[in-house]
């Protein structure tokens, strides 16, 4: 779902020139690695106009100057920039065929290996976690798979996003009924507490498995801080990158993953002709990638 801003004095008539678009595109790319095609000019114009009005800028040149010259311009606006140019359409248990493979294949394999070796540890990285539905879903699946034995396991789900706003939402763990629209009915009363007016709070035993934090996948030092992972989920993120940035991020994922680690990307995303660091494996309804 697109994040639009409706600041005071909004006027939808703030137009962006081609030169301003190119400058803003370069700034966004340098900051985040997200590349805007030429045909996204009017999308930028429509989505950014309310933000300019909120900041009381009369044109995009003033906004560009703010990003380039103001001491806090880039750092404070980075999350806002990415929210405006990406789509945060998500829900709990989204893309169930993929989650079924995660549960019945990848996770089962890790659990079996942990039980056999005695090293009961699972580390998952949700890279691009948005408002938290994905990592909370993974935590619920872990509870369902391990049941009471979950207390015997060392589990950490690292959930990162570039946007401070969506991370605040994720950390609160409070959602509308719409966010649960793809959630199995039996899951809701087990792992959520219903509040007033169809508002649901995620339960503490789910929250404790997750550590939220801000990250920019375009910053090497930031990515290197993430603990090595058995599984990485990065769904519907690399679609916003050009090939060079995709290769950079996938290289970082490869370095982060432990031996035989698993990578899950969005169902419409593919690593074909981008990297040879991962081996695809076809499952019913989805593809998983494995570290080579």
Buried (B, 14 or more C-beta within 10 A) or exposed (E): EEBBBEEEEBEEEBEBEEEBBBBBBEBBBEBBBBBBEEEBBEBBBBBBBBBBBBBEBEBBBEBBBBBEEEEEBBEEBBBBBBBBBBEBEBBBBBBBEBBBBBBEBBBEEBBEBBEEEEEBBBBBBBBBBBBBBBBBBBBBBBBBBBEEEBEEBEBBBBBBBBBEBBBEBBBEBBBEEEBBEBBEEEBBEEBBBEEEEEEBBBBEEBBEBBEBBBBBBBBEEBBEEBEEBBBBBBBBBBBBBBEEBBBBBBBBBBBBBBEEBBBBBBBEBEBEEBBEBBEEBEBEEBBBBBBE
